[in-house]
Structures are given as C-alpha cells and as structure tokens.
Amino acid sequence: MSTRKTIGGALGAIIVLIVAQILAQLVASLFVLVKIPEGICNIIAGIIYVGLAFVLSELFSKRLLKIKIENLGMPKFSIKAKWIIVGVLLPVIVKAVYLFFLFWKVRFFWNE
C-alpha cells in the first residue's frame, strides 16, 4: 500500500469512528426524550456505537480502500456464549461485592 493511501486510510478510519460516535449519541438522546433512564441510554449508545463502527469500517475498507477488512486486522464478527455470560456476570458480581461490604459496614457501625 502506498504512503498516501495509508495516511488517507488512517484519517478515514478516525473519521468513521467519530461519525459512528456522533450518530450513536444522537440516537441515544432520542431515547432520553422518551423518558428512558440515562444509564440505559448510555448502554444503548454503546451498543449502537459498536455496531455502527463495525459496519462503517467494513464499508470504508471495501468501498474506498478496496481491501478486505480481515487484512486490516479485524476478524469476522462473532459472539461467543462464554463472553456474553462474562459480560453479564461481571457487573452482577461487582455489585454483589459492593452491597456485601456496604451491608457489613452499616452493620459494624450500627453495633457500636
């Protein structure tokens, strides 16, 4: 690949990520108008951002750079069940540990 194409590809990739972020935030802000809690809207924005970034990056690499996305270091999209389980269990475990220590601290100071 030529230097010019490499620099253009890098700048284009940055622009793709910026556009994906802005679009994801705009869509998530529409959910705020419908009175959905902001925390859930942030989760929605993150999911939309990942999807848009992947799709726009794939289009950018195929249409403009004329390179397969695998050659740029992005493997084909796949979700493994174990990572879904980890993604759900991790925040649940962190919250449980936090509540356990909060309960222990309140109980300890209550008995004094």
Stockholm file with secondary structure:
# STOCKHOLM 1.0

chainA/1-112         MSTRKTIGGALGAIIVLIVAQILAQLVASLFVLVKIPEGICNIIAGIIYVGLAFVLSELFSKRLLKIKIENLGMPKFSIKAKWIIVGVLLPVIVKAVYLFFLFWKVRFFWNE
#=GR chainA/1-112 SS CCHHHHHHHHHHHHHHHHHHHHHHHHHHHHHHHTTCCHHHHHHHHHHHHHHHHHHHHHHIIIIISCCCGGGGTCCCCCCCHHHHHHHHHHHHHHHHHHHHHHHHHHHHHHHC
#=GC SS_cons         CCHHHHHHHHHHHHHHHHHHHHHHHHHHHHHHHTTCCHHHHHHHHHHHHHHHHHHHHHHIIIIISCCCGGGGTCCCCCCCHHHHHHHHHHHHHHHHHHHHHHHHHHHHHHHC
//
